[in-house]
Amino acid sequence: MFPVERRRSPRSRRAGARSAAAGGAALLLAATAGCGTLPSGTDAELSDEINLMSTMLQEGEALPDLYTCDGEGVSPSLQWSGLPGGDVTQSLALVVDAPEDAVVFWVLYGLDPQSAELRQNTVPQPGEQGLNSEGEPAYDPPCFSEDGASEIRFTLYALNSEVDLPNDAPLDESLDAIADRAVARGSLTVTNE
């Protein structure tokens, strides 16, 4: 694992980057949030069997300032259990987004399915970061007042194969690759209040 560089977003959202990212983000987020049908046309149902939790975050509670642009802006630690067994889970991916705004704060893929946690402010090895809505391969700490988001969702996906993309992959490509391979998910949603 290596630490994630602390970064304060300039918060001058680039309209072009945001609108280009919104299409791919909306596809994955809409397809995997509600009905659970994969966008690949397979009509396979996406299982919600993964239990995603954190010692620092509580479902439905406020995201601590430490993980926002008002604090240190570091990524939180996450733990999980309940991955599909056997040879089903070949890789893991994490997407952090504001579901109502189709803004993606962080995309990780290529995570080892034998791991059961993500430590605070790190990217595990193996692991790659795709571009977020700001066009950066990093955790972009939410700024609730500027993002307008009321909820931030952390979603871990179990994938049936590796995502064959390099670090810095475009947002739409990484989200499509995750959606095409997702077999199960688990989410933890926090708020701005």
C-alpha positions as CSV (number, residue, x, y, z in Angstrom):
1,M,0.0,0.0,0.0
2,F,1.1,3.5,-0.5
3,P,-0.4,6.7,1.0
4,V,-2.7,8.9,-1.1
5,E,-1.4,12.3,-1.6
6,R,-3.5,14.8,0.3
7,R,-5.1,17.1,-2.1
8,R,-7.5,20.0,-1.7
9,S,-9.6,20.4,-4.7
10,P,-9.7,23.9,-6.2
11,R,-13.5,23.4,-6.4
12,S,-13.7,25.2,-9.6
13,R,-15.6,22.3,-11.2
14,R,-14.7,22.1,-14.8
15,A,-18.0,21.9,-16.6
16,G,-16.5,19.9,-19.5
17,A,-15.0,17.2,-17.2
18,R,-18.1,17.1,-15.1
19,S,-20.5,16.7,-18.0
20,A,-18.4,14.1,-19.8
21,A,-18.0,12.1,-16.6
22,A,-21.7,12.3,-15.8
23,G,-22.7,10.1,-18.7
24,G,-20.6,7.2,-17.7
25,A,-21.2,7.8,-14.0
26,A,-25.0,7.9,-14.5
27,L,-24.9,4.7,-16.4
28,L,-23.1,2.7,-13.7
29,L,-24.8,4.4,-10.8
30,A,-28.3,4.2,-12.1
31,A,-27.8,0.6,-13.3
32,T,-26.3,-0.6,-10.1
33,A,-28.2,1.5,-7.5
34,G,-31.8,0.8,-8.0
35,C,-32.9,-2.3,-9.9
36,G,-29.5,-3.9,-9.9
37,T,-29.5,-4.8,-13.6
38,L,-26.2,-4.7,-15.3
39,P,-25.9,-2.4,-18.3
40,S,-24.2,-5.1,-20.4
41,G,-27.6,-6.4,-21.5
42,T,-27.2,-9.7,-19.7
43,D,-30.2,-9.0,-17.5
44,A,-28.2,-10.6,-14.6
45,E,-29.2,-9.4,-11.2
46,L,-26.6,-7.7,-9.1
47,S,-26.5,-9.2,-5.5
48,D,-26.3,-6.9,-2.5
49,E,-24.6,-9.5,-0.3
50,I,-21.4,-7.6,0.5
51,N,-21.3,-6.0,4.0
52,L,-19.4,-2.8,3.7
53,M,-18.6,-1.0,6.9
54,S,-16.1,1.4,8.5
55,T,-15.0,2.1,12.0
56,M,-15.1,5.8,11.2
57,L,-18.3,6.0,9.2
58,Q,-21.9,5.1,10.2
59,E,-24.7,4.4,7.7
60,G,-26.9,7.5,7.4
61,E,-24.7,9.6,9.6
62,A,-22.6,12.7,8.8
63,L,-19.3,12.2,6.9
64,P,-16.6,13.4,9.4
65,D,-14.8,16.5,8.3
66,L,-11.5,14.5,8.2
67,Y,-12.7,13.0,4.9
68,T,-14.1,16.2,3.3
69,C,-12.4,19.3,1.9
70,D,-13.2,21.0,5.2
71,G,-10.7,18.7,7.0
72,E,-7.7,16.8,6.0
73,G,-9.4,15.4,2.8
74,V,-8.1,11.9,3.3
75,S,-9.9,8.7,2.2
76,P,-11.6,6.7,5.0
77,S,-10.8,3.2,6.1
78,L,-13.3,0.6,4.9
79,Q,-13.8,-3.1,5.8
80,W,-15.9,-5.7,4.1
81,S,-17.2,-9.3,4.3
82,G,-19.6,-11.5,2.4
83,L,-17.9,-11.6,-1.0
84,P,-19.3,-14.3,-3.3
85,G,-17.3,-17.4,-2.7
86,G,-15.6,-20.0,-4.9
87,D,-14.0,-18.6,-8.0
88,V,-16.8,-16.0,-8.5
89,T,-14.9,-13.0,-7.1
90,Q,-11.7,-12.4,-9.1
91,S,-11.2,-8.8,-8.3
92,L,-12.7,-5.8,-6.3
93,A,-13.5,-2.2,-7.2
94,L,-14.6,0.8,-5.2
95,V,-16.6,3.7,-6.4
96,V,-17.3,6.8,-4.2
97,D,-20.0,9.0,-5.6
98,A,-22.8,11.5,-4.9
99,P,-25.7,9.4,-6.4
100,E,-28.2,12.2,-6.9
101,D,-25.6,14.3,-8.8
102,A,-23.7,11.6,-10.7
103,V,-20.4,13.0,-9.3
104,V,-17.7,10.5,-8.8
105,F,-15.1,11.3,-6.1
106,W,-13.0,8.1,-6.3
107,V,-12.6,5.0,-8.5
108,L,-10.4,2.1,-7.4
109,Y,-10.1,-1.2,-9.3
110,G,-7.8,-4.2,-9.4
111,L,-8.1,-4.7,-5.7
112,D,-7.2,-8.1,-4.3
113,P,-10.3,-10.2,-3.3
114,Q,-8.3,-11.8,-0.5
115,S,-8.1,-8.4,1.3
116,A,-10.8,-7.4,3.7
117,E,-10.0,-3.8,4.2
118,L,-8.9,-0.5,2.7
119,R,-6.8,1.5,5.1
120,Q,-7.2,5.2,5.6
121,N,-5.5,7.4,3.0
122,T,-4.0,4.5,1.0
123,V,-4.3,2.7,-2.3
124,P,-3.6,-1.0,-1.8
125,Q,-1.2,-2.9,-4.0
126,P,-2.4,-4.3,-6.3
127,G,-4.8,-1.5,-7.1
128,E,-5.3,1.2,-9.7
129,Q,-7.1,4.6,-9.5
130,G,-9.3,5.7,-12.4
131,L,-10.0,9.3,-13.1
132,N,-12.7,10.9,-10.9
133,S,-15.2,13.6,-12.1
134,E,-12.5,16.2,-11.6
135,G,-10.2,14.3,-14.1
136,E,-7.8,13.2,-11.4
137,P,-6.7,9.7,-10.4
138,A,-7.3,10.4,-6.7
139,Y,-9.7,10.6,-3.8
140,D,-11.4,14.0,-4.3
141,P,-12.7,14.9,-0.9
142,P,-16.4,16.0,-1.0
143,C,-17.2,19.7,-0.5
144,F,-20.8,19.5,0.4
145,S,-21.5,23.3,0.2
146,E,-19.9,23.4,-3.3
147,D,-20.9,20.0,-4.6
148,G,-24.5,20.4,-3.5
149,A,-24.5,16.7,-2.6
150,S,-26.5,15.6,0.4
151,E,-25.3,12.0,0.3
152,I,-22.0,10.3,-0.4
153,R,-22.1,6.6,-1.3
154,F,-19.1,4.2,-0.9
155,T,-19.8,1.1,-3.0
156,L,-17.6,-2.0,-3.2
157,Y,-18.1,-4.3,-6.2
158,A,-17.1,-7.9,-6.5
159,L,-16.0,-8.5,-10.1
160,N,-15.9,-11.8,-12.0
161,S,-12.6,-10.9,-13.8
162,E,-9.8,-8.3,-13.6
163,V,-10.3,-4.8,-15.0
164,D,-7.7,-4.6,-17.7
165,L,-7.2,-0.9,-17.5
166,P,-4.1,1.1,-16.4
167,N,-3.9,3.7,-13.7
168,D,-5.5,7.0,-14.8
169,A,-8.2,5.3,-17.0
170,P,-10.9,7.7,-18.1
171,L,-14.0,7.7,-15.8
172,D,-16.4,6.3,-18.4
173,E,-14.1,3.5,-19.3
174,S,-13.4,2.4,-15.7
175,L,-17.1,2.6,-14.8
176,D,-18.1,0.6,-17.8
177,A,-15.5,-2.0,-17.1
178,I,-16.7,-2.3,-13.5
179,A,-20.3,-2.5,-14.5
180,D,-19.6,-5.2,-17.1
181,R,-17.8,-7.4,-14.5
182,A,-19.9,-6.7,-11.3
183,V,-21.5,-9.7,-9.7
184,A,-22.2,-8.3,-6.2
185,R,-22.0,-5.1,-4.3
186,G,-22.2,-3.5,-0.9
187,S,-22.8,0.1,-0.1
188,L,-22.3,2.5,2.8
189,T,-24.0,5.9,2.5
190,V,-23.2,8.9,4.6
191,T,-24.7,12.4,4.6
192,N,-23.6,16.0,5.0
193,E,-25.5,16.6,8.2
